[in-house]
Amino acid sequence: MMQTSFHNLRNLASLSAYFQVESDEPNACSIQRDEFETVCCKLNLIKDDKLLDVGCELVIFAAENRGTHVTGITVDKPLHMKLNQHIAATSLRGSVVKLMDYRNLVGVKFGKAVCLDPFATVRRKETEVLLGTIYNLLHPGGLFLVECITGMPSTSSTTAKRLERLTRRFDHILNHSSQNGFLPSDVVERIIRQIGFEIQQVEELNERYRLRLKQWLTCLQANQDDIMRDRGEACFHDWNSELSILLHHIEVSDVKCCQWLLSKSINSRQHVIIPDSQRCCGSRNPD
């Protein structure tokens, strides 16, 4: 699901982590730091907790501020290298970033997991794979905090028309063959419960993401030369386009940004069957 190409919205998580590691401006990521602290509190992260971070946004913050042993998973090679260099330079023992598809994790269990890549739940199969995989990787009683962007509830005819327009607008970014758009929020909630998670908290983040996207756009422009040098001109223009388009649709309420805090009950089933999914680092899997 995560991939090295920047021609889709999922890689904006890399942008956040990139600024977190690279920025020399003390206040450049103040919004993100406040958000990260809130996430750590919701997950009740404490010293030596074993955390899985899909997308690697929280790796450095949780390790430095909570003493958490974080395993970050990414297929972004430059991000993988930069984060591990930072971990080594600051002696964050017990934390590591792995260059791999998160679905390839086998033989390990985590007490808590987080995915702050809000573009993970675009298509139904991807949503089921993400939630099912994380469910299987958690110990009983484990917590999973995930952010996602959904369409408005599927009961609204007005929303259906908006989603149709949104799908067409995003189609060139997400996948030329995709006609599904963002899943409605009620469908995402139904999948969550079918997997076996219990919903502890749901928080709408539209205003937060509106401010965050504006900050990212400002930060992007301020770091244009460095990003074009490190990532290439195409990457810079992709990020700029994706941020601008998403900001527009948040401002006109075509989409809903939410943060879900989920738990795996101690008495629940330990393993769920998830859709077949090719496990290939760096490639997106078709439905």
Disulfide bonds with the S-S distance in Angstrom:
none
